[in-house]
Amino acid sequence: MIEIKPAAKIDISLDVPGSKSLTQRALIAASLAKGQSRLIGPLESEDTEYSSKALMQMGISVDKNKDWLVNGNGGTITASEKPVFLGNNGTATRFLTSVAALGSSSYTIDGGARMHERPIGPLMSALKGWGVDIESIEGTGCPPLKINGHGLAGGETVLPEGKSSQYLSSLLLVAPYARKPAFLKVDGEVLSKPYVAMTLAVMDAFGIMVECTPDFSSFTIPQGVYKAREYHIEGDASNASYFWAAAAVTGGRVTVANVPVPSLQGDAMLVPLLGRMGCEVSRTGNGITLQGRERLEAITVDMGDMPDVVPTLAVVAAFAHGATHIHNIAHLRIKECDRLSAVVTELTRLGVKVEEQDDAMIIHGDGGAGMQGAEIETYEDHRMAMSMAVAGLRVPGVKITGEACVAKSFPDFWERFALLS
């Protein structure tokens, strides 16, 4: 357990680790490329360790120093007798499922207890449309999965729903290696569109340009092989959010120096939302500065495209004046925990009045006046730990249990966060 020290005055400039989302996408593209790629500024965390180890099981050489040297095999995936274990890394589980389909042997994709509850059925359905032999071993539509790899047939397939952008990104990343040109259609609304745009940008950077409709409902993916290259990874906007939020709730000033404008990451759009609440936003060098103000105002916002920073905004909203409505967030329920319910529960523990709906939450802020210290449950979810820590910068007595879960995406978070107090 760690107790957060309230902060009197925050005025700091710092870097955050590389983007987890970009690291994992670039790692897949580099692994499937022909030749050696250099990833500059990748995130070293529990999640990216799972990803890189899984790829090494599949025959990819990854040399991890300050930069990562990835020796791609041009789409050739070797056999793995042992199950590919990915912990609670949802992104890697979805991505590596499709990568395994490129091989020519049997693979088992497995994870921790929570991954056994996280659905993957829509991805399985789309892969079957490309001729992949795949099944949920326990018949639940969740991992563990058995894949009898014999490559992708290509042609047309349908992703039955777009509620998790990870399904879509997984399919796109491997589609160039199909035996004939691939066409992908998505039924229903595509959520978290910025993550799909990020995937397309990484594919383009590695030499594959995808044609798609403006609403991301269909994609035409050419056949080809990724080109090895040097690739720079931005600082992680999701992890930067906790430091911008710290400035917002304390009236302080924080510059995150390595999240650029414009950013490939949709979560950087949290900053304009904080601007709507009353903060001052400016560009500083290659980064973004946020200056908090004495009074924050409530907002209404659709966060379907920014699920990972919903907990951050919810904590800031507790210190605003008025009712903040955050909607279109049902997909938070299939994250590392049921994040929608967890955020409501923990803010309530802090004395905040919060309403939970099926796909929304309403935070009734009173400027933080009614908040109290409490022991916060993190549900083994890194984003719960880091977002709730922000409240402790204003409210004495906030204690975070299970604080080690931040290793998933930000191993030295507590050391950097301590610089604020």
C-alpha positions in Angstrom: 0.0 0.0 0.0 1.2 3.5 -0.8 -0.2 6.8 0.7 -0.2 9.8 -1.6 1.1 13.0 -0.2 -0.9 16.1 -1.0 0.9 18.6 -3.2 1.0 22.3 -2.4 2.6 23.6 -5.6 3.3 21.7 -8.8 5.5 23.2 -11.5 7.4 20.5 -13.4 8.5 19.4 -16.8 9.0 15.6 -17.3 9.1 12.8 -19.9 6.9 9.7 -19.8 7.8 6.3 -21.1 7.1 5.4 -24.7 3.6 4.7 -25.8 2.5 1.1 -25.0 0.1 1.1 -27.9 2.7 2.3 -30.4 5.3 -0.1 -29.0 3.1 -3.1 -29.4 2.0 -2.2 -33.0 5.5 -1.3 -34.1 6.9 -4.5 -32.5 4.4 -6.6 -34.6 5.2 -4.8 -37.8 8.9 -5.0 -37.3 8.6 -8.7 -36.5 6.8 -9.4 -39.7 9.1 -7.2 -41.7 12.1 -8.5 -43.7 15.3 -7.5 -42.0 16.3 -5.6 -38.9 14.3 -2.7 -37.5 15.3 -0.3 -34.7 12.6 0.8 -32.3 13.7 4.0 -30.6 12.1 4.9 -27.2 10.0 1.7 -26.8 8.1 1.1 -23.5 9.7 -1.5 -21.3 6.9 -2.8 -19.1 5.2 -6.0 -18.1 2.9 -5.9 -21.1 5.6 -5.3 -23.7 7.7 -8.0 -22.1 4.9 -10.5 -22.7 4.6 -9.3 -26.3 8.3 -9.5 -27.1 8.7 -12.9 -25.4 5.7 -14.3 -27.3 7.2 -13.1 -30.6 10.5 -14.7 -29.7 8.7 -18.0 -29.1 7.5 -17.6 -32.7 11.0 -17.3 -34.0 11.6 -13.5 -34.0 14.9 -12.1 -32.6 14.4 -9.1 -30.3 17.5 -7.5 -28.8 16.3 -5.2 -26.1 18.7 -2.5 -24.9 17.9 1.3 -24.8 16.6 0.8 -28.4 15.2 -2.5 -29.5 16.6 -4.3 -32.5 14.0 -6.5 -34.1 15.1 -9.1 -36.7 11.9 -9.8 -38.8 11.4 -13.0 -40.7 9.3 -11.5 -43.5 6.1 -13.1 -42.1 7.5 -16.6 -41.4 6.3 -17.8 -38.0 8.0 -20.8 -36.4 6.3 -23.5 -34.2 6.0 -23.2 -30.5 5.6 -26.4 -28.4 4.8 -24.4 -25.3 1.6 -22.3 -24.9 2.1 -18.6 -25.7 1.3 -17.0 -22.3 0.3 -13.3 -22.3 -0.8 -12.6 -18.8 -3.5 -9.9 -18.7 -2.2 -8.2 -21.8 -5.4 -7.8 -23.9 -3.7 -6.1 -26.8 -1.1 -8.7 -27.2 -3.5 -11.5 -26.8 -5.6 -10.2 -29.7 -2.6 -9.3 -31.8 -0.7 -12.5 -31.3 -3.8 -14.6 -32.0 -3.7 -13.3 -35.6 0.1 -13.6 -35.9 -0.1 -17.2 -34.8 -2.6 -17.8 -37.7 0.3 -17.0 -40.1 2.2 -20.1 -39.0 2.0 -23.6 -40.2 1.7 -25.5 -36.9 -0.6 -25.6 -33.8 -0.4 -22.8 -31.2 -2.1 -22.2 -27.8 -2.7 -18.6 -26.8 -3.3 -18.3 -23.1 -3.3 -15.7 -20.3 -4.2 -15.0 -16.7 -7.6 -15.5 -15.0 -9.0 -12.2 -16.2 -8.0 -12.9 -19.8 -10.2 -16.1 -19.5 -13.1 -13.6 -19.0 -12.3 -11.2 -21.8 -14.2 -11.9 -25.0 -12.4 -12.6 -28.3 -15.2 -14.2 -30.2 -15.6 -11.5 -32.8 -11.9 -11.8 -33.8 -12.2 -15.6 -34.0 -15.2 -15.2 -36.3 -13.3 -12.8 -38.6 -10.3 -15.0 -38.7 -12.4 -18.0 -39.6 -13.6 -16.0 -42.6 -10.0 -15.9 -43.8 -9.8 -19.7 -43.4 -8.2 -19.9 -40.0 -8.8 -23.0 -37.8 -9.4 -21.5 -34.4 -11.4 -22.4 -31.3 -11.9 -21.3 -27.7 -10.6 -24.3 -25.7 -13.2 -23.9 -23.0 -16.0 -22.9 -25.4 -16.5 -19.5 -23.7 -15.5 -17.3 -26.6 -12.5 -16.2 -24.5 -8.9 -17.5 -24.2 -7.3 -20.0 -24.0 -7.4 -20.5 -27.7 -6.2 -23.3 -30.0 -5.0 -22.3 -33.5 -4.0 -24.8 -36.1 -2.0 -22.4 -38.3 -1.8 -22.7 -42.0 -1.7 -19.1 -43.1 -4.5 -16.7 -44.1 -6.5 -17.3 -47.2 -7.5 -13.7 -47.6 -10.4 -12.5 -49.6 -13.4 -11.0 -47.8 -14.3 -11.5 -44.1 -16.5 -9.7 -41.6 -15.7 -8.5 -38.1 -19.1 -8.9 -36.3 -18.6 -5.9 -34.1 -16.2 -3.0 -33.6 -16.6 -2.6 -29.8 -12.9 -3.4 -29.3 -10.6 -1.7 -31.7 -8.0 -4.4 -30.8 -9.9 -7.0 -32.9 -9.7 -4.7 -35.9 -6.1 -3.7 -35.4 -5.1 -7.4 -35.0 -6.7 -8.3 -38.4 -5.2 -5.3 -40.2 -1.7 -6.0 -39.0 -1.5 -9.5 -40.5 -3.7 -9.0 -43.5 -0.9 -8.1 -46.0 0.4 -11.7 -45.6 -2.8 -13.4 -46.9 -2.6 -15.6 -49.9 -4.8 -13.2 -51.9 -5.7 -9.6 -51.3 -7.8 -9.1 -48.1 -11.0 -7.2 -47.7 -12.4 -6.6 -44.2 -15.8 -5.3 -43.3 -16.9 -4.2 -39.8 -20.5 -4.6 -38.7 -21.8 -2.0 -36.1 -20.1 1.0 -34.7 -16.3 1.1 -34.5 -15.2 2.4 -31.1 -11.8 3.7 -30.2 -11.2 4.9 -33.7 -8.0 6.7 -32.9 -6.4 3.3 -32.1 -7.4 2.0 -35.5 -5.9 5.2 -37.1 -2.7 4.5 -35.1 -2.5 1.0 -36.5 -2.9 2.3 -40.1 -0.2 4.9 -39.4 2.2 2.3 -38.2 1.5 0.0 -41.1 2.0 2.9 -43.5 5.3 3.7 -41.8 6.5 0.1 -42.4 5.5 0.3 -46.1 1.9 -1.0 -46.3 -0.9 1.5 -47.2 -4.4 0.4 -46.5 -7.5 1.8 -48.2 -10.5 2.4 -46.0 -13.8 4.2 -45.7 -13.9 7.3 -43.6 -16.0 5.6 -40.9 -13.7 2.6 -40.8 -16.5 0.2 -41.8 -14.4 -1.5 -44.6 -10.8 -1.9 -45.4 -8.9 -3.1 -48.5 -5.4 -4.4 -47.6 -2.8 -5.0 -50.3 -0.5 -8.0 -50.2 3.0 -7.2 -49.3 5.8 -7.5 -46.7 6.6 -4.8 -44.1 9.9 -2.9 -44.7 12.4 -2.9 -41.9 13.2 0.6 -40.7 14.1 2.9 -37.8 11.0 3.9 -35.9 10.6 6.5 -33.1 8.0 6.0 -30.5 6.1 8.9 -28.9 5.7 9.3 -25.1 2.6 7.5 -23.8 -0.3 9.9 -23.8 -2.4 7.7 -21.5 0.4 7.7 -18.9 0.9 11.4 -19.5 -2.8 12.0 -18.6 -2.1 11.5 -14.8 0.4 14.3 -14.8 -1.8 16.7 -16.8 -4.7 15.8 -14.4 -2.4 16.5 -11.5 -2.0 20.1 -12.8 -5.7 20.4 -13.3 -6.8 19.4 -9.8 -4.1 21.3 -7.9 -4.0 24.5 -10.0 -0.4 23.7 -10.9 1.6 23.5 -14.1 2.9 20.4 -15.8 4.7 20.0 -19.1 5.0 16.5 -20.6 7.9 17.0 -22.9 7.6 14.0 -25.2 4.0 13.8 -26.3 4.0 15.8 -29.5 1.4 17.9 -31.2 -0.1 16.4 -33.3 0.1 13.0 -31.7 -0.8 9.6 -33.2 -2.5 8.8 -29.9 -6.1 9.6 -29.4 -5.7 9.8 -25.6 -3.8 13.1 -26.1 -7.3 14.5 -26.8 -7.8 14.5 -23.0 -5.9 17.8 -23.0 -8.6 19.8 -24.9 -11.2 18.3 -22.6 -9.3 19.6 -19.6 -9.2 22.9 -21.5 -13.0 22.9 -21.7 -13.0 22.4 -17.9 -11.0 25.6 -17.4 -7.4 24.7 -17.7 -4.9 26.6 -20.0 -3.2 24.5 -22.6 0.0 25.4 -24.6 2.6 23.8 -26.7 6.1 23.7 -25.3 8.9 22.4 -27.6 7.9 18.9 -28.6 5.5 18.6 -25.7 2.3 19.8 -24.1 1.9 22.1 -21.0 -1.2 22.2 -18.9 -1.8 25.0 -16.4 -4.6 24.3 -13.9 -7.0 27.0 -12.6 -8.7 27.6 -9.3 -12.1 26.6 -10.5 -13.0 23.7 -12.8 -16.3 23.3 -14.6 -18.2 20.2 -15.4 -18.6 19.0 -19.0 -20.6 16.5 -21.0 -18.5 14.2 -23.3 -18.6 11.1 -25.5 -15.5 9.1 -24.6 -16.1 6.2 -26.9 -12.7 6.9 -28.6 -10.7 7.5 -25.4 -11.6 4.6 -23.0 -8.2 4.5 -21.3 -8.4 8.0 -20.0 -12.0 7.8 -18.7 -10.7 7.1 -15.1 -8.4 10.1 -15.3 -11.2 12.5 -16.4 -13.6 11.0 -13.9 -11.1 11.9 -11.0 -10.7 15.5 -12.4 -14.5 15.8 -12.6 -14.8 15.1 -8.9 -13.0 18.4 -8.3 -15.1 20.3 -10.8 -18.3 22.2 -10.1 -21.4 20.6 -11.5 -22.4 17.2 -13.1 -19.9 15.8 -15.6 -21.6 13.3 -17.9 -19.2 10.7 -19.5 -21.1 8.5 -22.0 -20.5 5.8 -24.7 -18.2 3.9 -22.4 -19.8 0.4 -22.1 -16.6 -1.1 -23.5 -14.8 -0.2 -20.2 -16.5 -3.2 -18.8 -14.2 -5.6 -20.7 -10.9 -4.0 -19.8 -8.5 -5.3 -17.1 -11.4 -5.0 -14.8 -15.0 -3.6 -15.2 -13.5 -0.2 -15.2 -16.9 1.6 -15.4 -18.1 0.0 -12.2 -14.7 0.2 -10.5 -14.3 3.9 -11.1 -17.8 4.6 -9.7 -17.1 2.4 -6.6 -13.8 4.0 -5.8 -14.9 7.6 -6.3 -17.9 6.8 -4.0 -15.4 5.5 -1.4 -13.7 9.0 -1.6 -17.0 10.7 -0.9 -18.0 11.6 -4.4 -21.6 11.3 -5.6 -21.5 9.2 -8.8 -24.2 7.6 -10.9 -23.5 4.4 -12.8 -25.4 3.6 -16.0 -25.0 0.8 -18.5 -22.8 2.8 -20.8 -22.2 6.0 -18.8 -21.3 7.6 -15.5 -22.3 11.0 -14.0 -19.9 12.6 -11.5 -21.5 15.3 -9.3 -18.5 17.5 -8.5 -18.5 20.0 -5.7 -15.0 21.3 -6.2 -13.7 18.5 -4.0 -15.2 19.9 -0.9 -16.9 16.7 0.2 -14.1 14.3 -0.5 -12.3 12.2 2.1 -9.3 10.0 2.3 -9.8 6.2 1.9 -8.0 3.0 0.9 -8.5 2.5 -2.8 -8.9 -0.9 -4.4 -7.1 -1.2 -7.7 -8.6 -4.5 -9.0 -5.1 -5.3 -10.4 -5.7 -2.6 -12.9 -2.9 -0.2 -13.6 -5.1 2.6 -14.8 -7.2 2.5 -11.6 -4.1 2.8 -9.5 -2.6 5.7 -11.4 -5.8 7.7 -11.9 -7.0 7.4 -8.3 -3.5 8.5 -7.1 -4.3 12.0 -8.6 -7.1 12.5 -6.0 -4.5 12.1 -3.3 -2.7 15.3 -4.4 -5.7 17.3 -3.1 -7.3 14.9 -0.5 -5.2 13.8 2.5 -5.3 10.1 3.4 -5.7 8.5 0.0 -4.0 5.1 0.1 -3.5 2.9 -3.0 -3.6 -0.8 -2.4 -2.1 -3.3 -4.9 0.1 -0.4 -6.2 2.5 -2.8 -8.0 0.0 -3.3 -10.8 1.4 -0.2 -12.5 4.3 -2.4 -13.8 1.9 -3.4 -16.6 2.4 -0.1 -18.4 4.5 2.3 -16.3 7.0 0.5 -14.0 8.5 3.6 -12.4 5.3 5.5 -12.1 5.5 5.9 -8.3 9.0 7.4 -8.5 7.9 9.9 -11.1 4.6 10.7 -9.4 6.5 11.4 -6.1 8.2 14.4 -7.9 4.9 16.2 -7.8 4.6 16.3 -4.0 
